[in-house]
């Protein structure tokens, strides 16, 4: 049976639904809350009504299936009908069965009760006064309440972890806060597997420690082992943990924590873009989970392949734990990252000097190169967050990232050619030295507008080639351009420049400027009136383009 699809909401414990006095539900078969613990208690992911004799094709898994028994034939009690019916529900991953009394049946068939007991499927008796819609509404109300509680818990954890990261001993402070939030044990492993720091009320036993260390080896980046490292490398061979299924990526709701129960003892590894089973992955997963002796284990790779790993061991895995641990992993990645290296110190020194009044060209050598590119990026899906902006900077080979309201600016070394990035539209300036960074910033902004208008993933500002305009005096050309464009305001000038660069296309100009096409028409008409000229004349367009190119110098 395929694993049930997990909805983006926390599941509802069956005991919480039974506790609703307004529903009057009563469990008459199957395992009860007293027979299970918090990790194995029946969880309801949604409610579904069906009167099909075989509901298997219509179930996703995790449902409370509601039926009034309309599908039950008269002679069902003397055959295998109920056994087959319950077996199909269990095979489809159904969590529980609710049987409504009246108008078809006055009591729950005894053969159905026996079948549910035999297959371990909880069976609920729904009284006549309770509608199936009321049961479904109660499920969603409980889900909304759990969702709110989970988001509040995650938000509070994020705040406390961020505060811990600003303390004098941030690594251990973050580990202590994480261990407290998940009620377990947190450990930070170094690139060679040594324990750098750990925190928790009770340290786990040797078996759990060994299993977590082995799990950390699964997510640690694979590097060419030095002499004597064969023992550590062999730990990742098929004899160790096996990544059997791709786990969901972290999200704000912690959906990876809500996988239905029944998967204890199976390791789950998250590798971007790859959900296929692999005994020895060619690239390590970003995270992995396992369970040993009732203790839930999780390992998270930190940073961009530097070998640090965060390990977490907890007796329970509550909704939101995965998200909270992921936040801690991001903070620890920053704390163990490049900013503690020589290049990070140099960037900090450059920033301090700029704040104290130094000129950009005097601090640029601290950044490691003389020539730079300014890249403006706009995400295809708004809004953009700091994590996505940092990821773009990493893809372009630079940690110098500025996240504005709707555009990300990256200052990248010119010796690395920018390439299109999935999910982004990019505008790239010409290579520039520090004193020309403002001009490069303008070039990148215009290149981004051009890229958006032409639906091009990356547009680079054109390099200068010999032209007829080079025969003119720059000062005279600039003076003429400014005189010609003097009647225009800044918005009109920018609209005219964009419109001419896009060969007079109203639609593409509107896209580039993020305005309505009628606004473009009105502005161009206003330009023609103020300049007292015919913008349909190609000679006029050429002269205006010349002026726009030279007036900005």
N, C-alpha and C positions, 0 to 999 in steps of 0.2 A: 504494500500500500504506500503511495507517495505521502511524504510528510504533509500535514495539514498546513494550509496557508494561514499566516498569522496576521490578523487585522492590526491597524495602527492604534490600538487601544489596549489597555491592560485587561487581562481576563478577569472574570468574576468567579470567586470560589463558590462552589455549589452550596456550601454551608451558609454563605451570606444570602443567597436566594431563599433558602429554606427558612431563614430567620425573619423574613418579611411576613409579619402577621397579617397584613392586608391581603396577601395572596392565599394563605392557608394551604400551601403545598405540604405534602407529606411523603417522605421517602419510604417505600415499602419493599425495595429489593436493591441488591448491589452493595458495594462497599460504602460505608458511611465515613464521616469525618473522624470518628473515633478509631476507625480501622487504619487510617493513613496519617502521615505527618504533613507538615506545611509544604514540602517539596513534591509530594505525590498526591495531594488532595485534588479531587476532580475540579477542573477549571473550565468555565463556560466562556467561549469566545463570541458566541452569537446565538440567537434563537431562531428556529426555522420550523414552519408548519408544513406538514406533508401527509396526504392520505394515500400515497402510493404504496403498493404492496412491496415494492423493492425501491427504497429511497436512495440506494447507493449512488446512482449516477448524478444525483442532485445535491450531494453533500460535499463540502470542502474539508471537513474535519473540525472538531472542537465544538460542534453544535449541541444545543439542547433541542432535540427533535420533539415537536409537539404533535400529537395525533388524537383524534376522537375515536379511532378504530373503525372508521367507515369501510376500510379496505378488508376487514377481517371476514372471511367466509363463515357460514353457519357451522360447518363441520371442522373448524380449525383446531379445536381442542383435542381432537382424537388423532391428529397427524403430527407432522413435523413443521407445520406452518410457522409457529412462533419461534422455534429454534432457528429456522432459516431466516426469518425476519430480523431477529436480534443479531444473528451472526453477520448479516449484511451491514447493519448499522455499525457494529464494532469494526468490521473490515474497512468501512469508509472513514473511520476515525471519529464517529459520533461520541460526544462526551456523556450524554445522559438522554433518557427518554421520559417525556411527560405524557401521561395518559389522562385525557379529559373525560370526566363522568357526565353522562347525559349529553345530547339526546339519544345516542345510539346504545351505550352500555351503562347500566346502573352501577356496576362494579368492574374492577380491573380483572380480566381473565386470569385465573390461577395458573394456567399454562404459560402466560406471558411473564408472570412473576417468577416462575421457576426458571424460565429461559434466561431472564436477566440475572438471576442469581448464578446460574451456571456460567454465563459469559462475563460476569463481573461488570455489568452495565447498570449504573444507578437508574432506578425507576421511580418516578414521582407520580403521585396521585393528585390530579388537578380537580378541585371541587367544582360543582356546577356554577357557583357564583363567580368564579374566576375565569375571565376570558383569556384566550391565547394572546390577544393583543396586549392585555394587561401584563401578562408574563413577559412578553418581549419588551414592553416599555420599562418594566422593572429591571431587566437585564441591562438595557442601555443607560438607565439612571445610575445603576451601580457602577457601570463602566465609566461614566462621566465623572462620578465621584472619585473613583480610583485614579482616573487620569489627572484630575485636579490635584489630588494628593501627591501623585508621582511628580508632576511638574513642580510643585512647591518644594518637594524634597530635593529634586535635582537643582533647582535654582538656589536654594540655601546651601547646598553642597558646593556649587560653583563659586559662590561668594566666599565661603570659608576657605576653599582651596586657593583662591586668588589671594586672599589675605595671608594665608600661610606662605605663599611664594614670595611675599615681600618681607618676611622676617629675616633676622640675622643668619639663621641656619636653614635656608629655604628647602633644601632637599629633604632633610629629616622632618621638617615641619609639614611638608606636603604629604609625606608618607604617614605621619601620625594622623593627620586629618582624614586621609583616605581610609586608613584602618578603622578609624572611629565611625566614619559614615557607612561603611559596609559591614561593620561589626565583625571584622576579621583581622587578617594579617597582611601587610604590604611589604614588599621587598624590592630593592633596586639592584639589579645585576649589572656589572661592568662588562666591557667588550669581551673579556676573557672568561666570564662566568663568575667572577668573584663578587661576593655580596658587598655592596658599597654602603647600604643603609637598610634598616628594617624597622618596623613599628607594629604594634598590636598588643592587646591586653594579654593574650596567651599565645606563646610561640607554638606552632604546630609540631607534631612528632616528626621523627626522622623520615618516615615513609612519605609523608606529605611534602616535606622539604625536598626530598630527592625527586619526587614526581614533578613538583613545580619547577625545579632547576632543569629537569629534562624537557619540560614544556617550554621553558624559556629558550632552550636550544633550537626548538622548532621555528621560532619567529626571528631568531638572531640572524642577521645577514650572513650569507655564505661567502666567505673570502678564501683566497688561496691559503691553505693552512701552512704555517711555518713548520720547521723541523720539530718533531715532538708533539705536534698537534693532532696526530692521527687518532688518538684515543677520543678526543672531543668530537672530531668529525665523524667517527664511527657511530657516535650516539644518535646520529640522525639517519642512520641506515634503517631499512625496514624492520629491524628488531625493536625500534623505539616507538614513540607515539606516531600514529598515522592520521594524516588529515583526510577525513572521509567525506566531509561535506562543507561547502562554503557557507559561512555564517553571514547574516546581514551586516551591512556597515552600520556604524553608530549613527543614531539620529537623536533628535531632541527628546523623543518619547521613550528612548531605550527599548526599541522593538526587539532587539536581539535578546533581551532578557525574558521575553514573553513566549518563547517557543514552548509548545505544549509539553507536558511532562512525559516521562517514559523513555528518555534518551540518556540516562545516567550511564557513565562508563564509556561514552562515545566522545571522541575528540572532535571539536569543530574548529576549523581554521578559516579565516577571512583573507582571501587574496583578491585584489581588485581585478575584475574582469574574468575570473576563472572559478567556476564552481565544480569542476570535474574532480573525481577522486584521484588522489595521488599518494603513493606510499613514500615518495621522496621528491617533493616539489622542486622544480628547477629554480624557482624564485621563492623565498620564504614568505609566508603569509604575514599580514599586518597584525593579526591577533589569533589566539587559539585558546580553546577551553577544554577542560577535562573534569572528571569527577573521580575521586578516590576515597574510599572509606567514608562516604557521606559528606566529604568536603569538596566544595566547588572550587576549581582552580581556573585561573585566567592569566594569560601572558600577553603583553602589548609591546611591540617593537617601538623604540623611541627614535625620533630624529630621522635623518636621511641616510641610513645605513652605517651609523657609527658604532653599532653593536650594543648600546644600552637597552635593557629590557626591564619593564615593570611587571612584577608578579603579584597576584592577589589570591589569597586563600580565605574562604569564608564558609561557615556552616550552612548558610542559606543564600539563595540567589534571588533577591527581591527585584521587582520592576524598578528600573532606573539605575541599578548597580553598574550595568555596562556603560551607560552614559557618564556616570560619575567617574568611573575608572578611566574612561577615555579623556575626560577633562584633565584628570591628574596626569595622564600620559602626555598630553600636549604641554602642560606646564613643566613637567620634568624634561621634556624634549628641549624646551627653551633654556632651562637651567643647566642642562648638560651639553648644550649646543655650542655653536660656533662663536657666540658672543663671549665665551670664556677663553677663546684662543687669541693668538696674536692679531689676526685680521679683525676680530671683534673689538679688541682693545684699540686698534688703529682707527676704526670707524667711530668709536666713542670719543677718541681724542679729536678727530676731525669735527664732530658735532660740537664739542665744547669750544673749540677755537672759533667756529662760526658764530656761536651764541655770544662769544666775547668780542665779536667785531672783526674777525679775520676775513679776508677776501677769499672767495671760492677757489681761485687759482692757486692760492698759497697753501690750501689744505688738501687739494685734489691729490697730490702725490701720496698722501697717507692712505688713499683708497686703493692704490695698487696699479693704476694705469692712468694715462694722460688723455685718452680719447674715449668718449662715452656716447651711448645712444639713449635718448629719452623715448620710452615706449608708453603710449596711452592705451589702456585696455578697458573694454566695456563688456561685462558678462551678458550672455544671451538671456539669462534669467535674473531678474532684479528681485530684491536688492542684493548687493555683494557684501559678504562678511569678511572679517579680518583673516580667517583661516583660508578662504578662497584667494584672497589677495596675496597672502604669503606663499601659497602654492604656485600662483602665477609667477611671482618673483623667483622662486626656486627653479621653475621650469625655464626661465630666461637667464638663469645663472647669476642672480643678484639678490642680496637681502635688503637692498635699498628700495623700499616700497612705500608709497603714499596712497592711503585709501581715502578718496574723496567721496562725495555723496553718491555719484553715479559713475565715476571713472577711477580706475586705478592707474597711478603713474609709477613707472619703474625706471630707475637709473641703472643701466646695464653696461658692462664693458663692450666697447666697439669691436673687440677681437672675437666675439662670439656672435655668430649670425642668428638673429631671432627667427623662429619658425612659427607657423600657425599653431595655436593651442586649442584643443577641443573645448567648445563652450564659450569662446572668447572672440571678440573682434578687436584687432590690434592696429594701431597706427604708430609707425616708427620714424624717428627723425633721421636726418643725416648725421654722421659722426661729428662730434663737437668737443672742443676743449672746455675747461671749466668756465672761462669768461663768456662763452657762447651758449651756456646752458639755457638761459631764458629764451633765446631764439630757437633752440632745439625743442624746447617745450611747446612753443607755438607751432612749430612744424609738425610735431607729433599729434597735437590736437587737430590740426587740419587734415593730417593723414588719416586719423580715426574717422573724421566726418566723411572723408572720401570713401573709406572702407565700408562704412555703414550704408552710404548711399548706393554703392555699387554691389553691396552684399558680398564683399571680398573679405575672407578671414584675416588677411594681413595686407596692409598697404604701406609702402615705404616712400618717404619723401624723396623726390627725384634728385639725383646728383646733377651738379652743374656741368654743362658742356659748352664749348665755345659757341657764341651766338652773335647775331648782328648787334644786339643791345650792348655787347662788350665794347663796341666802337665808340659809344657815347661816354661822356664824362659822368661818373656816378652822381656827383653833386648836382649837375644840371638835370640829369634824369629824375633825381629825387625831387628837386624843386618843381619841375614841370608836373610830376605826378601829384604832389601835394596840392598844387594850385588847381589841377583838374578835378580832384576829388574833394576839394574843400567844402562844397555844398552838402555833402553827405554826412550823416551821423554815423557813429560806429556800428549800430545794428544794420543800417542800410549798406554800409561798406562791406560788412561780413556777408550779408545776403547776396550782394552783387558778386563778390569774389567766388562764393560757393556756386552760384548759379552759372557763372561763366566757366568755372572749372568742370562742371557737369554738362557742358554743351547746351545750356538752356533748358534742362529737364526740370519741369515743375515738381514732379513727384519725387525724384531723387534728391532734389534740393530740400524739399520739405522733410524727408527722412533724415538727411544730414543735419538739419538745424532743429529737428524735433518740433516743427510747427506745422500748421495746416497748409495745404497747397494754396488755398486762397490768400493766406497771409503772404506767401511768397509772391504771388501775382501782384498784390497790392504794393508790396515793398519795391518790386522791380518797376512797376508803373511809376511809383514815387521817385525812384532814381532817374528814370527817363525824363520826368518833368523837371526835376531839380537841375539835371545836367543839360536840359534842353537839347536832347539828341535822340536819334532813332536807334534803339538797341537791337533792331533786326538787321542793321547794316553790319556786315562782317568786318569792315574796316574800323567801325566804331568799337566793336567788341574787341578787336585786336589792340586798339589804342588803350582802351580801358584796362585790358588785362596787363598790358605793359605798365600802366600807371600803378595798378594794384601790386604788381611784383616789385616795383622800385620804390613805391611810397612807404613800404614797411621797413626799408633799410635804415 
